[in-house]
């Protein structure tokens, strides 16, 4: 088996793993649906610019309208990093 096909299999398995994990809303999951702010109901942009380190590493949003921090699933975050 060539190195390229082995690499393709490994990458495909990792992608499948992350998609399955996202159903449980884990930190490792992938969320591809739109998100709305839990406070003001403002739709968050699909392509985002992380505002802090947590958003860069784990995803999430800071609402441009009311500055509310939420995770990648749109759940309000109580603890600010």
PDB file of N, CA, C and O in Angstrom:
ATOM      1  N   UNK A   1       0.847  -1.173   0.000  1.00  0.00           N
ATOM      2  CA  UNK A   1       0.000   0.000   0.000  1.00  0.00           C
ATOM      3  C   UNK A   1       0.893   1.236   0.000  1.00  0.00           C
ATOM      4  O   UNK A   1       1.852   1.322   0.767  1.00  0.00           O
ATOM      5  N   UNK A   2       0.578   2.159  -0.839  1.00  0.00           N
ATOM      6  CA  UNK A   2       1.426   3.341  -0.944  1.00  0.00           C
ATOM      7  C   UNK A   2       1.179   4.292   0.224  1.00  0.00           C
ATOM      8  O   UNK A   2       0.161   4.198   0.910  1.00  0.00           O
ATOM      9  N   UNK A   3       2.103   5.189   0.436  1.00  0.00           N
ATOM     10  CA  UNK A   3       2.006   6.137   1.541  1.00  0.00           C
ATOM     11  C   UNK A   3       0.837   7.105   1.355  1.00  0.00           C
ATOM     12  O   UNK A   3       0.206   7.516   2.329  1.00  0.00           O
ATOM     13  N   UNK A   4       0.554   7.461   0.125  1.00  0.00           N
ATOM     14  CA  UNK A   4      -0.540   8.401  -0.141  1.00  0.00           C
ATOM     15  C   UNK A   4      -1.884   7.774   0.201  1.00  0.00           C
ATOM     16  O   UNK A   4      -2.726   8.436   0.808  1.00  0.00           O
ATOM     17  N   UNK A   5      -2.106   6.531  -0.166  1.00  0.00           N
ATOM     18  CA  UNK A   5      -3.385   5.896   0.146  1.00  0.00           C
ATOM     19  C   UNK A   5      -3.527   5.655   1.651  1.00  0.00           C
ATOM     20  O   UNK A   5      -4.629   5.769   2.187  1.00  0.00           O
ATOM     21  N   UNK A   6      -2.436   5.324   2.340  1.00  0.00           N
ATOM     22  CA  UNK A   6      -2.478   5.164   3.786  1.00  0.00           C
ATOM     23  C   UNK A   6      -2.813   6.498   4.457  1.00  0.00           C
ATOM     24  O   UNK A   6      -3.621   6.543   5.385  1.00  0.00           O
ATOM     25  N   UNK A   7      -2.205   7.556   3.999  1.00  0.00           N
ATOM     26  CA  UNK A   7      -2.475   8.893   4.513  1.00  0.00           C
ATOM     27  C   UNK A   7      -3.945   9.264   4.286  1.00  0.00           C
ATOM     28  O   UNK A   7      -4.581   9.827   5.177  1.00  0.00           O
ATOM     29  N   UNK A   8      -4.484   8.957   3.116  1.00  0.00           N
ATOM     30  CA  UNK A   8      -5.886   9.243   2.791  1.00  0.00           C
ATOM     31  C   UNK A   8      -6.825   8.478   3.715  1.00  0.00           C
ATOM     32  O   UNK A   8      -7.825   9.030   4.172  1.00  0.00           O
ATOM     33  N   UNK A   9      -6.523   7.238   3.990  1.00  0.00           N
ATOM     34  CA  UNK A   9      -7.350   6.425   4.894  1.00  0.00           C
ATOM     35  C   UNK A   9      -7.332   7.007   6.305  1.00  0.00           C
ATOM     36  O   UNK A   9      -8.374   7.096   6.954  1.00  0.00           O
ATOM     37  N   UNK A  10      -6.169   7.399   6.775  1.00  0.00           N
ATOM     38  CA  UNK A  10      -6.060   7.958   8.128  1.00  0.00           C
ATOM     39  C   UNK A  10      -6.830   9.276   8.226  1.00  0.00           C
ATOM     40  O   UNK A  10      -7.564   9.487   9.192  1.00  0.00           O
ATOM     41  N   UNK A  11      -6.679  10.143   7.265  1.00  0.00           N
ATOM     42  CA  UNK A  11      -7.393  11.430   7.277  1.00  0.00           C
ATOM     43  C   UNK A  11      -8.894  11.204   7.203  1.00  0.00           C
ATOM     44  O   UNK A  11      -9.648  11.873   7.909  1.00  0.00           O
ATOM     45  N   UNK A  12      -9.344  10.283   6.370  1.00  0.00           N
ATOM     46  CA  UNK A  12     -10.778   9.985   6.267  1.00  0.00           C
ATOM     47  C   UNK A  12     -11.327   9.451   7.586  1.00  0.00           C
ATOM     48  O   UNK A  12     -12.433   9.812   7.989  1.00  0.00           O
ATOM     49  N   UNK A  13     -10.569   8.600   8.255  1.00  0.00           N
ATOM     50  CA  UNK A  13     -11.007   8.060   9.547  1.00  0.00           C
ATOM     51  C   UNK A  13     -11.099   9.162  10.597  1.00  0.00           C
ATOM     52  O   UNK A  13     -12.036   9.176  11.395  1.00  0.00           O
ATOM     53  N   UNK A  14     -10.148  10.078  10.607  1.00  0.00           N
ATOM     54  CA  UNK A  14     -10.196  11.192  11.551  1.00  0.00           C
ATOM     55  C   UNK A  14     -11.397  12.096  11.292  1.00  0.00           C
ATOM     56  O   UNK A  14     -12.065  12.519  12.235  1.00  0.00           O
ATOM     57  N   UNK A  15     -11.674  12.393  10.047  1.00  0.00           N
ATOM     58  CA  UNK A  15     -12.837  13.226   9.705  1.00  0.00           C
ATOM     59  C   UNK A  15     -14.123  12.536  10.138  1.00  0.00           C
ATOM     60  O   UNK A  15     -15.003  13.173  10.718  1.00  0.00           O
ATOM     61  N   UNK A  16     -14.240  11.257   9.866  1.00  0.00           N
ATOM     62  CA  UNK A  16     -15.432  10.508  10.275  1.00  0.00           C
ATOM     63  C   UNK A  16     -15.572  10.507  11.795  1.00  0.00           C
ATOM     64  O   UNK A  16     -16.681  10.655  12.309  1.00  0.00           O
ATOM     65  N   UNK A  17     -14.473  10.345  12.518  1.00  0.00           N
ATOM     66  CA  UNK A  17     -14.493  10.359  13.970  1.00  0.00           C
ATOM     67  C   UNK A  17     -15.018  11.692  14.494  1.00  0.00           C
ATOM     68  O   UNK A  17     -15.856  11.715  15.395  1.00  0.00           O
ATOM     69  N   UNK A  18     -14.530  12.809  13.937  1.00  0.00           N
ATOM     70  CA  UNK A  18     -14.961  14.119  14.407  1.00  0.00           C
ATOM     71  C   UNK A  18     -16.426  14.387  14.086  1.00  0.00           C
ATOM     72  O   UNK A  18     -17.123  15.026  14.875  1.00  0.00           O
ATOM     73  N   UNK A  19     -16.899  13.912  12.950  1.00  0.00           N
ATOM     74  CA  UNK A  19     -18.306  14.111  12.601  1.00  0.00           C
ATOM     75  C   UNK A  19     -19.200  13.314  13.537  1.00  0.00           C
ATOM     76  O   UNK A  19     -20.240  13.819  13.962  1.00  0.00           O
ATOM     77  N   UNK A  20     -18.828  12.095  13.868  1.00  0.00           N
ATOM     78  CA  UNK A  20     -19.614  11.284  14.793  1.00  0.00           C
ATOM     79  C   UNK A  20     -19.589  11.903  16.193  1.00  0.00           C
ATOM     80  O   UNK A  20     -20.619  11.935  16.867  1.00  0.00           O
ATOM     81  N   UNK A  21     -18.436  12.391  16.636  1.00  0.00           N
ATOM     82  CA  UNK A  21     -18.324  13.011  17.958  1.00  0.00           C
ATOM     83  C   UNK A  21     -19.162  14.273  18.051  1.00  0.00           C
ATOM     84  O   UNK A  21     -19.610  14.626  19.143  1.00  0.00           O
ATOM     85  N   UNK A  22     -19.388  14.963  16.945  1.00  0.00           N
ATOM     86  CA  UNK A  22     -20.115  16.235  16.990  1.00  0.00           C
ATOM     87  C   UNK A  22     -21.575  16.042  17.370  1.00  0.00           C
ATOM     88  O   UNK A  22     -22.221  16.992  17.812  1.00  0.00           O
ATOM     89  N   UNK A  23     -22.105  14.846  17.213  1.00  0.00           N
ATOM     90  CA  UNK A  23     -23.501  14.609  17.582  1.00  0.00           C
ATOM     91  C   UNK A  23     -23.714  14.760  19.075  1.00  0.00           C
ATOM     92  O   UNK A  23     -24.810  15.110  19.512  1.00  0.00           O
ATOM     93  N   UNK A  24     -22.687  14.502  19.859  1.00  0.00           N
ATOM     94  CA  UNK A  24     -22.778  14.634  21.303  1.00  0.00           C
ATOM     95  C   UNK A  24     -22.410  16.028  21.793  1.00  0.00           C
ATOM     96  O   UNK A  24     -22.369  16.260  23.002  1.00  0.00           O
ATOM     97  N   UNK A  25     -22.144  16.947  20.896  1.00  0.00           N
ATOM     98  CA  UNK A  25     -21.747  18.315  21.219  1.00  0.00           C
ATOM     99  C   UNK A  25     -20.522  18.360  22.126  1.00  0.00           C
ATOM    100  O   UNK A  25     -20.510  19.053  23.143  1.00  0.00           O
ATOM    101  N   UNK A  26     -19.515  17.625  21.747  1.00  0.00           N
ATOM    102  CA  UNK A  26     -18.286  17.631  22.525  1.00  0.00           C
ATOM    103  C   UNK A  26     -17.370  18.754  22.057  1.00  0.00           C
ATOM    104  O   UNK A  26     -17.610  19.375  21.022  1.00  0.00           O
ATOM    105  N   UNK A  27     -16.340  19.002  22.816  1.00  0.00           N
ATOM    106  CA  UNK A  27     -15.359  20.027  22.470  1.00  0.00           C
ATOM    107  C   UNK A  27     -14.643  19.669  21.168  1.00  0.00           C
ATOM    108  O   UNK A  27     -14.199  20.556  20.439  1.00  0.00           O
ATOM    109  N   UNK A  28     -14.530  18.363  20.873  1.00  0.00           N
ATOM    110  CA  UNK A  28     -13.815  17.903  19.695  1.00  0.00           C
ATOM    111  C   UNK A  28     -14.699  17.842  18.456  1.00  0.00           C
ATOM    112  O   UNK A  28     -14.193  17.603  17.359  1.00  0.00           O
ATOM    113  N   UNK A  29     -15.983  18.046  18.596  1.00  0.00           N
ATOM    114  CA  UNK A  29     -16.917  17.891  17.490  1.00  0.00           C
ATOM    115  C   UNK A  29     -16.799  18.972  16.429  1.00  0.00           C
ATOM    116  O   UNK A  29     -16.142  19.994  16.625  1.00  0.00           O
ATOM    117  N   UNK A  30     -17.439  18.728  15.321  1.00  0.00           N
ATOM    118  CA  UNK A  30     -17.497  19.676  14.210  1.00  0.00           C
ATOM    119  C   UNK A  30     -18.945  20.112  14.064  1.00  0.00           C
ATOM    120  O   UNK A  30     -19.839  19.272  13.959  1.00  0.00           O
ATOM    121  N   UNK A  31     -19.183  21.413  14.058  1.00  0.00           N
ATOM    122  CA  UNK A  31     -20.540  21.933  13.956  1.00  0.00           C
ATOM    123  C   UNK A  31     -20.638  22.746  12.668  1.00  0.00           C
ATOM    124  O   UNK A  31     -19.954  23.759  12.520  1.00  0.00           O
ATOM    125  N   UNK A  32     -21.479  22.309  11.742  1.00  0.00           N
ATOM    126  CA  UNK A  32     -21.564  22.958  10.434  1.00  0.00           C
ATOM    127  C   UNK A  32     -22.854  23.747  10.227  1.00  0.00           C
ATOM    128  O   UNK A  32     -23.055  24.333   9.164  1.00  0.00           O
ATOM    129  N   UNK A  33     -23.727  23.767  11.232  1.00  0.00           N
ATOM    130  CA  UNK A  33     -24.977  24.513  11.094  1.00  0.00           C
ATOM    131  C   UNK A  33     -24.789  25.934  11.579  1.00  0.00           C
ATOM    132  O   UNK A  33     -23.831  26.244  12.289  1.00  0.00           O
ATOM    133  N   UNK A  34     -25.718  26.797  11.186  1.00  0.00           N
ATOM    134  CA  UNK A  34     -25.665  28.196  11.608  1.00  0.00           C
ATOM    135  C   UNK A  34     -25.907  28.342  13.102  1.00  0.00           C
ATOM    136  O   UNK A  34     -26.553  27.497  13.721  1.00  0.00           O
ATOM    137  N   UNK A  35     -25.386  29.418  13.674  1.00  0.00           N
ATOM    138  CA  UNK A  35     -25.502  29.680  15.107  1.00  0.00           C
ATOM    139  C   UNK A  35     -26.105  31.061  15.301  1.00  0.00           C
ATOM    140  O   UNK A  35     -25.785  32.003  14.575  1.00  0.00           O
ATOM    141  N   UNK A  36     -26.989  31.167  16.299  1.00  0.00           N
ATOM    142  CA  UNK A  36     -27.565  32.453  16.683  1.00  0.00           C
ATOM    143  C   UNK A  36     -27.175  32.766  18.119  1.00  0.00           C
ATOM    144  O   UNK A  36     -27.023  31.861  18.939  1.00  0.00           O
ATOM    145  N   UNK A  37     -27.016  34.035  18.416  1.00  0.00           N
ATOM    146  CA  UNK A  37     -26.667  34.477  19.759  1.00  0.00           C
ATOM    147  C   UNK A  37     -27.798  34.123  20.719  1.00  0.00           C
ATOM    148  O   UNK A  37     -28.962  34.379  20.412  1.00  0.00           O
ATOM    149  N   UNK A  38     -27.481  33.535  21.881  1.00  0.00           N
ATOM    150  CA  UNK A  38     -28.524  33.158  22.830  1.00  0.00           C
ATOM    151  C   UNK A  38     -29.189  34.358  23.507  1.00  0.00           C
ATOM    152  O   UNK A  38     -30.271  34.210  24.074  1.00  0.00           O
ATOM    153  N   UNK A  39     -28.573  35.539  23.464  1.00  0.00           N
ATOM    154  CA  UNK A  39     -29.162  36.723  24.104  1.00  0.00           C
ATOM    155  C   UNK A  39     -29.956  37.591  23.135  1.00  0.00           C
ATOM    156  O   UNK A  39     -31.104  37.938  23.410  1.00  0.00           O
ATOM    157  N   UNK A  40     -29.349  37.944  22.002  1.00  0.00           N
ATOM    158  CA  UNK A  40     -30.022  38.880  21.083  1.00  0.00           C
ATOM    159  C   UNK A  40     -30.541  38.218  19.808  1.00  0.00           C
ATOM    160  O   UNK A  40     -31.166  38.885  18.984  1.00  0.00           O
ATOM    161  N   UNK A  41     -30.296  36.931  19.633  1.00  0.00           N
ATOM    162  CA  UNK A  41     -30.757  36.147  18.483  1.00  0.00           C
ATOM    163  C   UNK A  41     -30.139  36.600  17.154  1.00  0.00           C
ATOM    164  O   UNK A  41     -30.687  36.309  16.090  1.00  0.00           O
ATOM    165  N   UNK A  42     -29.023  37.298  17.204  1.00  0.00           N
ATOM    166  CA  UNK A  42     -28.304  37.731  16.005  1.00  0.00           C
ATOM    167  C   UNK A  42     -27.612  36.527  15.362  1.00  0.00           C
ATOM    168  O   UNK A  42     -26.940  35.759  16.052  1.00  0.00           O
ATOM    169  N   UNK A  43     -27.771  36.359  14.055  1.00  0.00           N
ATOM    170  CA  UNK A  43     -27.111  35.254  13.362  1.00  0.00           C
ATOM    171  C   UNK A  43     -25.611  35.524  13.293  1.00  0.00           C
ATOM    172  O   UNK A  43     -25.177  36.619  12.936  1.00  0.00           O
ATOM    173  N   UNK A  44     -24.829  34.499  13.643  1.00  0.00           N
ATOM    174  CA  UNK A  44     -23.374  34.633  13.635  1.00  0.00           C
ATOM    175  C   UNK A  44     -22.832  34.241  12.266  1.00  0.00           C
ATOM    176  O   UNK A  44     -23.378  33.349  11.618  1.00  0.00           O
ATOM    177  N   UNK A  45     -21.762  34.899  11.820  1.00  0.00           N
ATOM    178  CA  UNK A  45     -21.211  34.602  10.486  1.00  0.00           C
ATOM    179  C   UNK A  45     -20.624  33.197  10.426  1.00  0.00           C
ATOM    180  O   UNK A  45     -20.036  32.722  11.397  1.00  0.00           O
ATOM    181  N   UNK A  46     -20.786  32.534   9.282  1.00  0.00           N
ATOM    182  CA  UNK A  46     -20.243  31.191   9.101  1.00  0.00           C
ATOM    183  C   UNK A  46     -18.716  31.232   9.094  1.00  0.00           C
ATOM    184  O   UNK A  46     -18.065  30.389   9.709  1.00  0.00           O
ATOM    185  N   UNK A  47     -18.156  32.208   8.402  1.00  0.00           N
ATOM    186  CA  UNK A  47     -16.709  32.414   8.398  1.00  0.00           C
ATOM    187  C   UNK A  47     -16.431  33.462   9.458  1.00  0.00           C
ATOM    188  O   UNK A  47     -16.920  34.589   9.369  1.00  0.00           O
ATOM    189  N   UNK A  48     -15.648  33.093  10.457  1.00  0.00           N
ATOM    190  CA  UNK A  48     -15.460  33.969  11.601  1.00  0.00           C
ATOM    191  C   UNK A  48     -13.994  34.264  11.837  1.00  0.00           C
ATOM    192  O   UNK A  48     -13.118  33.540  11.365  1.00  0.00           O
ATOM    193  N   UNK A  49     -13.736  35.332  12.570  1.00  0.00           N
ATOM    194  CA  UNK A  49     -12.390  35.684  13.006  1.00  0.00           C
ATOM    195  C   UNK A  49     -12.363  35.484  14.516  1.00  0.00           C
ATOM    196  O   UNK A  49     -13.105  36.158  15.230  1.00  0.00           O
ATOM    197  N   UNK A  50     -11.531  34.577  15.024  1.00  0.00           N
ATOM    198  CA  UNK A  50     -11.497  34.335  16.466  1.00  0.00           C
ATOM    199  C   UNK A  50     -11.105  35.591  17.233  1.00  0.00           C
ATOM    200  O   UNK A  50     -10.195  36.313  16.825  1.00  0.00           O
ATOM    201  N   UNK A  51     -11.791  35.853  18.343  1.00  0.00           N
ATOM    202  CA  UNK A  51     -11.511  37.032  19.162  1.00  0.00           C
ATOM    203  C   UNK A  51     -10.550  36.725  20.309  1.00  0.00           C
ATOM    204  O   UNK A  51      -9.988  37.644  20.904  1.00  0.00           O
ATOM    205  N   UNK A  52     -10.356  35.446  20.626  1.00  0.00           N
ATOM    206  CA  UNK A  52      -9.440  35.077  21.709  1.00  0.00           C
ATOM    207  C   UNK A  52      -8.874  33.678  21.439  1.00  0.00           C
ATOM    208  O   UNK A  52      -9.214  33.031  20.449  1.00  0.00           O
ATOM    209  N   UNK A  53      -8.011  33.240  22.340  1.00  0.00           N
ATOM    210  CA  UNK A  53      -7.331  31.954  22.153  1.00  0.00           C
ATOM    211  C   UNK A  53      -8.311  30.773  22.196  1.00  0.00           C
ATOM    212  O   UNK A  53      -8.172  29.825  21.423  1.00  0.00           O
ATOM    213  N   UNK A  54      -9.289  30.826  23.088  1.00  0.00           N
ATOM    214  CA  UNK A  54     -10.264  29.732  23.196  1.00  0.00           C
ATOM    215  C   UNK A  54     -11.030  29.567  21.890  1.00  0.00           C
ATOM    216  O   UNK A  54     -11.227  28.443  21.429  1.00  0.00           O
ATOM    217  N   UNK A  55     -11.458  30.661  21.294  1.00  0.00           N
ATOM    218  CA  UNK A  55     -12.173  30.580  20.022  1.00  0.00           C
ATOM    219  C   UNK A  55     -11.281  30.046  18.915  1.00  0.00           C
ATOM    220  O   UNK A  55     -11.751  29.319  18.040  1.00  0.00           O
ATOM    221  N   UNK A  56     -10.019  30.391  18.940  1.00  0.00           N
ATOM    222  CA  UNK A  56      -9.099  29.905  17.909  1.00  0.00           C
ATOM    223  C   UNK A  56      -8.870  28.400  18.037  1.00  0.00           C
ATOM    224  O   UNK A  56      -8.766  27.699  17.031  1.00  0.00           O
ATOM    225  N   UNK A  57      -8.789  27.901  19.280  1.00  0.00           N
ATOM    226  CA  UNK A  57      -8.514  26.486  19.482  1.00  0.00           C
ATOM    227  C   UNK A  57      -9.756  25.610  19.374  1.00  0.00           C
ATOM    228  O   UNK A  57      -9.707  24.554  18.744  1.00  0.00           O
ATOM    229  N   UNK A  58     -10.871  26.029  19.977  1.00  0.00           N
ATOM    230  CA  UNK A  58     -12.037  25.164  20.120  1.00  0.00           C
ATOM    231  C   UNK A  58     -13.257  25.639  19.347  1.00  0.00           C
ATOM    232  O   UNK A  58     -14.279  24.952  19.347  1.00  0.00           O
ATOM    233  N   UNK A  59     -13.187  26.777  18.697  1.00  0.00           N
ATOM    234  CA  UNK A  59     -14.350  27.308  18.007  1.00  0.00           C
ATOM    235  C   UNK A  59     -15.177  28.156  18.947  1.00  0.00           C
ATOM    236  O   UNK A  59     -14.854  28.292  20.127  1.00  0.00           O
ATOM    237  N   UNK A  60     -16.228  28.714  18.427  1.00  0.00           N
ATOM    238  CA  UNK A  60     -17.075  29.572  19.230  1.00  0.00           C
ATOM    239  C   UNK A  60     -17.156  30.954  18.631  1.00  0.00           C
ATOM    240  O   UNK A  60     -16.506  31.258  17.631  1.00  0.00           O
ATOM    241  N   UNK A  61     -17.956  31.778  19.250  1.00  0.00           N
ATOM    242  CA  UNK A  61     -18.226  33.105  18.714  1.00  0.00           C
ATOM    243  C   UNK A  61     -18.289  34.121  19.836  1.00  0.00           C
ATOM    244  O   UNK A  61     -18.568  33.776  20.984  1.00  0.00           O
ATOM    245  N   UNK A  62     -18.031  35.370  19.502  1.00  0.00           N
ATOM    246  CA  UNK A  62     -18.341  36.516  20.326  1.00  0.00           C
ATOM    247  C   UNK A  62     -19.270  37.363  19.476  1.00  0.00           C
ATOM    248  O   UNK A  62     -18.887  37.826  18.402  1.00  0.00           O
ATOM    249  N   UNK A  63     -20.488  37.566  19.952  1.00  0.00           N
ATOM    250  CA  UNK A  63     -21.499  38.287  19.180  1.00  0.00           C
ATOM    251  C   UNK A  63     -21.050  39.716  18.913  1.00  0.00           C
ATOM    252  O   UNK A  63     -20.636  40.418  19.835  1.00  0.00           O
ATOM    253  N   UNK A  64     -21.127  40.148  17.672  1.00  0.00           N
ATOM    254  CA  UNK A  64     -20.755  41.511  17.311  1.00  0.00           C
ATOM    255  C   UNK A  64     -21.778  42.517  17.818  1.00  0.00           C
ATOM    256  O   UNK A  64     -21.457  43.692  17.995  1.00  0.00           O
ATOM    257  N   UNK A  65     -22.999  42.068  18.053  1.00  0.00           N
ATOM    258  CA  UNK A  65     -24.074  42.955  18.482  1.00  0.00           C
ATOM    259  C   UNK A  65     -24.039  43.232  19.990  1.00  0.00           C
ATOM    260  O   UNK A  65     -24.161  44.384  20.407  1.00  0.00           O
ATOM    261  N   UNK A  66     -23.872  42.174  20.821  1.00  0.00           N
ATOM    262  CA  UNK A  66     -23.974  42.345  22.280  1.00  0.00           C
ATOM    263  C   UNK A  66     -22.764  41.824  23.054  1.00  0.00           C
ATOM    264  O   UNK A  66     -22.786  41.821  24.285  1.00  0.00           O
ATOM    265  N   UNK A  67     -21.703  41.381  22.364  1.00  0.00           N
ATOM    266  CA  UNK A  67     -20.462  40.881  22.978  1.00  0.00           C
ATOM    267  C   UNK A  67     -20.647  39.641  23.846  1.00  0.00           C
ATOM    268  O   UNK A  67     -19.837  39.395  24.740  1.00  0.00           O
ATOM    269  N   UNK A  68     -21.680  38.865  23.609  1.00  0.00           N
ATOM    270  CA  UNK A  68     -21.901  37.622  24.340  1.00  0.00           C
ATOM    271  C   UNK A  68     -20.984  36.546  23.777  1.00  0.00           C
ATOM    272  O   UNK A  68     -20.875  36.391  22.561  1.00  0.00           O
ATOM    273  N   UNK A  69     -20.322  35.798  24.665  1.00  0.00           N
ATOM    274  CA  UNK A  69     -19.472  34.698  24.226  1.00  0.00           C
ATOM    275  C   UNK A  69     -20.267  33.407  24.252  1.00  0.00           C
ATOM    276  O   UNK A  69     -20.996  33.128  25.204  1.00  0.00           O
ATOM    277  N   UNK A  70     -20.114  32.618  23.187  1.00  0.00           N
ATOM    278  CA  UNK A  70     -20.815  31.338  23.087  1.00  0.00           C
ATOM    279  C   UNK A  70     -19.881  30.314  22.479  1.00  0.00           C
ATOM    280  O   UNK A  70     -18.890  30.658  21.833  1.00  0.00           O
ATOM    281  N   UNK A  71     -20.215  29.029  22.698  1.00  0.00           N
ATOM    282  CA  UNK A  71     -19.405  27.976  22.096  1.00  0.00           C
ATOM    283  C   UNK A  71     -19.818  27.778  20.646  1.00  0.00           C
ATOM    284  O   UNK A  71     -20.681  28.495  20.138  1.00  0.00           O
ATOM    285  N   UNK A  72     -19.207  26.810  19.983  1.00  0.00           N
ATOM    286  CA  UNK A  72     -19.482  26.591  18.555  1.00  0.00           C
ATOM    287  C   UNK A  72     -20.884  26.094  18.277  1.00  0.00           C
ATOM    288  O   UNK A  72     -21.328  26.091  17.128  1.00  0.00           O
ATOM    289  N   UNK A  73     -21.601  25.664  19.337  1.00  0.00           N
ATOM    290  CA  UNK A  73     -22.972  25.191  19.189  1.00  0.00           C
ATOM    291  C   UNK A  73     -24.004  26.278  19.516  1.00  0.00           C
ATOM    292  O   UNK A  73     -25.207  26.041  19.405  1.00  0.00           O
ATOM    293  N   UNK A  74     -23.539  27.465  19.917  1.00  0.00           N
ATOM    294  CA  UNK A  74     -24.426  28.575  20.253  1.00  0.00           C
ATOM    295  C   UNK A  74     -24.867  28.588  21.697  1.00  0.00           C
ATOM    296  O   UNK A  74     -25.807  29.302  22.047  1.00  0.00           O
ATOM    297  N   UNK A  75     -24.203  27.806  22.555  1.00  0.00           N
ATOM    298  CA  UNK A  75     -24.549  27.776  23.982  1.00  0.00           C
ATOM    299  C   UNK A  75     -23.774  28.880  24.696  1.00  0.00           C
ATOM    300  O   UNK A  75     -22.581  29.067  24.458  1.00  0.00           O
ATOM    301  N   UNK A  76     -24.455  29.598  25.563  1.00  0.00           N
ATOM    302  CA  UNK A  76     -23.841  30.695  26.319  1.00  0.00           C
ATOM    303  C   UNK A  76     -22.706  30.173  27.200  1.00  0.00           C
ATOM    304  O   UNK A  76     -22.842  29.145  27.863  1.00  0.00           O
ATOM    305  N   UNK A  77     -21.582  30.898  27.195  1.00  0.00           N
ATOM    306  CA  UNK A  77     -20.454  30.537  28.053  1.00  0.00           C
ATOM    307  C   UNK A  77     -20.464  31.447  29.273  1.00  0.00           C
ATOM    308  O   UNK A  77     -20.419  32.671  29.144  1.00  0.00           O
ATOM    309  N   UNK A  78     -20.521  30.848  30.453  1.00  0.00           N
ATOM    310  CA  UNK A  78     -20.541  31.620  31.691  1.00  0.00           C
ATOM    311  C   UNK A  78     -19.143  32.083  32.088  1.00  0.00           C
ATOM    312  O   UNK A  78     -18.957  33.210  32.547  1.00  0.00           O
ATOM    313  N   UNK A  79     -18.160  31.197  31.904  1.00  0.00           N
ATOM    314  CA  UNK A  79     -16.798  31.527  32.302  1.00  0.00           C
ATOM    315  C   UNK A  79     -16.054  32.141  31.136  1.00  0.00           C
ATOM    316  O   UNK A  79     -15.916  31.523  30.080  1.00  0.00           O
ATOM    317  N   UNK A  80     -15.577  33.352  31.329  1.00  0.00           N
ATOM    318  CA  UNK A  80     -14.805  34.007  30.282  1.00  0.00           C
ATOM    319  C   UNK A  80     -13.343  33.672  30.487  1.00  0.00           C
ATOM    320  O   UNK A  80     -12.843  33.697  31.612  1.00  0.00           O
ATOM    321  N   UNK A  81     -12.641  33.350  29.376  1.00  0.00           N
ATOM    322  CA  UNK A  81     -11.222  32.976  29.491  1.00  0.00           C
ATOM    323  C   UNK A  81     -10.348  34.125  29.912  1.00  0.00           C
ATOM    324  O   UNK A  81      -9.136  33.961  30.049  1.00  0.00           O
TER     325      UNK A  81
END
